[in-house]
Amino acid sequence: MQVVGYDAADGGLIVSPNSGSTAPTNAADTATTVSEEITYQPLDPGTELDYSLGDRHCAGTIHDDSHIACENPTAPYCPDHNQTWVCARCTGTCLKDKMDCHDDHAIYLAAFAPATFKVGVTKEWRLDTRLREQGADRGAHIATVENGRIAREREAEIATEIPDRVRVPTKQAGLGQAVDTDAWETLLAEFAPIERFNFEYGLALDSQPVAETVAAGTVQGTKGRLLIVDRDGSTYATDMRELVGYELIEGRSSRELQSSLGSFE
């Protein structure tokens, strides 16, 4: 079976029994195999994972709850399956043939411990979900506009002062730390928020988790794309996107992992 996706909002892995490891019979054949039903692996606290990571290759595509596998060695996606969400590059000039983002959009600020902040936009109805997908510690809804074009224009303006993206390693470095409340409040004073959000992820961290790509251990929980597991006396943080494309083998690997290096200073 193969990891073919993940759920960053609620915490879960999307797994297919179809690994796509069967080679095509000749060069004219495609590199895809027949579709298989996908399954969902919840990552609730206390869940025991017991997998080793096998070969990694393209995760293929999911269509109508079925997975179409691909054996191309490029991971997590090969050029044929690497679909870029065009709206992510929008700054107000629509990059589609026809604009279709006519829902109300929220412009928001997100805080990541200890003091990293970003601006973003999303459809208003999914604001809470979007903040959770990013693993935000706090959020603030600062404006509502009538469509995505206006939202992206406003976001681009604000992004000249506040970043519009935060990398996963930065979020990982803040695990177990608290948001700098003074810095957050100083930022919000410029915007008069409509609504505020505080998120708790239930993680009990007394030391900095080690960055490792693993699929074995006792799940502490998830925080956006980060999966936190305890294993052999240490705590590990895995970017779930780095699991996509791996074949899962029953039974944990015996390879040695770096241990946690101590408590926060």
N, C-alpha and C positions, 0 to 999 in steps of 0.2 A: 504494500500500500504506500501511498505517497501523500505528503502534505501539499495541498493545492490552494490553500487560502487560510485566512484567519479572520476572527471577529475582534476588532480592537475596542468595541464599545462594551460588550458584555463579557468578553474573555472566552475564546474558543478557537479550536483549530478545525479547518475543513479538510477532511481526509477522503481520499479515493482508494478503493481496492485495486484500481487499475494503475500499475506503475509505469506503463508505456515502455517497458524494457525490451519488447520484442522488436528485433531489427526488421526493416523493410526488406522484401525479397529482391528488389532490384532498384536501380537509381530512379526509375520512373515512379515508383511507389511513393506515397506521402509518408511522412514521419509520424503520423497520428494513428491511433488505434481506436477501436469501437468505444462508445461511451459507456460509462458505468455510473450507478447511483452514488452520490456523495454521502458521507456521514459527518456528523458534527461531534467533536470531542470537547465537551465542556471543560473549562479550566477553573472550576470552583475551588475555593480553599479546601485543602485536605485531599484533593484528588491525587491518586498515585499514578505517575507516569512511569512506564518501564519499557522504553524503546532505545535502541541504538540507531544512529544515523548511517544509512547506507549510501548509495550513489546519489548524486544530485544532478538533475537535468530539468529541462523546461517543464513547468507545471501545466502546460496545455491551456485549456479553456473550460469554463463552466457555462452550460447552456441548459435552461429549464431544469435545474437541479441535477443535472447529469454532467459528468466530467468526461471530456475528450482528451485523452492523454497524448503527449508528444515526447519523442525520445531525443529530440535535439539536445546536445550537451550544454547549451547556453542556459544558465539559471539566474534568477528564478523564471525568466521568460525568454524565449528566443525572439528574433525579430518578427516572426509571423504572429506571435501571441502577446507581444509587448504593447498593450493598448494604453496610450497616453490620454488622460482625461483633458481634453482641449481647454475646458473652462478653467483649469488650474493655472493656465498661462495668460488668462484674460486680464487686462488692465482697464477694461471699459470699451474697447473696440472688439466687437464680436468676431470670433475666429471661425464661426460656423457659417454654413450657407444661409441659414435662417435663424435668427435669435429665438430661443425657446424658454428663456429664464424669466417668466413673467410673474412668478410668485413673489410675495413679500420676502425680502432678505434682511437678515440681521447682520449688523457689523458688531464685532465683539473684540474684547481684549482677553487674553489668556495669560495666566501666571504659572510659571514652573519654578519650583524651589531650586535654589533659595531666592534668586532675583533675576530671572529671565522672563521677559514679557514679549508678547507678539500680538499683532492685529490679524484678524481674519474675517471672512464672510461665510455665511451659509444660509440656506433657506430657514426662515424664522421658525418653522414648526420643528426643525430638528437641531436647534441650537444646543440643548442639553446633551444630546447624543454626540454631536460633533466635538464638543469639549471633552467628553469622556473618551472618544476615539483618539484624541491627541494626548490623553493622560494629563490634562491640565489639573493643577491643584486648586486654582481659583479661576473664575471667569466673570466677565461683566458685559452685559448687553448695552451697547452705547448708542445705537441708532437703528431704526427700521426704515427701509426704503422700498420702493414699489417694484423693483426688478433687479436682476443680477448685474445688468450693465452699470446702473448707478452705483450699486454696492461695490463693484470692482474699481470704479473710478475713485470712490471715497477711500477704499482700502489702499489704493496706490498712493493717494495723497498722504495718508497717515503713515504709510510705510517709508516715507522719506525720513521719518523721525523714530519710528518703532518698527522692528523687523517683522516681516510677514511669514517667517518660518523659523522653526527651532529644530535642530538636528537631534536624532535619537541619542547619541552619546552625551549631549548636554543634559537631556532629560534624565538619563541614567545616572549622571554624576550627582543629580539632586535627590536621588532616592533616599528616603529616610530623613530628609531635612525639612525644615519648615520654611514657608514663604516669608520673606522680609516684609512684614506688614507695613512698616513706615514707607518703604519704597513703593509698594503697591498702592497705598492710599494716596501718596503724592501723585502718582500717575493718574489715578481715577479722578482726582480733583480737577483735572483738565477737561473731563468729559461728561460729568453729571450722569452716571449710569441709570438706565431704565430698570435693570434687574441685576442682581449679583448671584453668583454661584460659588459654593464651597464643596469640594469633593473629598471624600474619604475612600480609600481603596483597601482598607483593612490589612495593610502590610505591617508586620512587626519586625522592624529592622533595627538591630543594635550595632551593625557593622556594614561597611560598604559592600554590596554584592559584587561578585566577580563577573565580568563580562565573558560569557561562554555561550556557544550555541549547543544546547543540550535538550533532550526530550525525555529525561528520566529524573525522578525525584518526587518529593512531596510538594505540591503546589501551595505556595503562600497566597498567590493571587495574581492579578494582572493590573497593569497601569498603562492604558493605551496599548501600544504595540509591545510593551515589555512584559514578559512572563517571568515571574519570580518563583524559583524552586529551591527547596532545601535538599541537600544531598551530602551524605557522609560528613555531617558536621559543618558544612559550609553552605553559603547561600549564593545562588547564581542568578544573573539577569540575562535573559535571552530576548533579542529582538525577533519577534515572531515572523517578520518578513524574511529573516535569515533562515528560517526553517522551511519556507516555501520551496518546493522542488525536491526536497530530500525524500528518499524512500525510507520508511520506518521498518525496523526489524525488531521483532519481539525480543525482549531481554536487553538490559542495559549493558553498555560497553564497559570493558575493564580498563580502558585507557585512563591514565591519571589526569586529574584536573587541578588547576591552580586552586589553592585554598584561600578562604577569606583572610585578609591581612590584619584584621583588628578592628577595634571600635572606632567610631567617629571621634575626631579630636575637637 
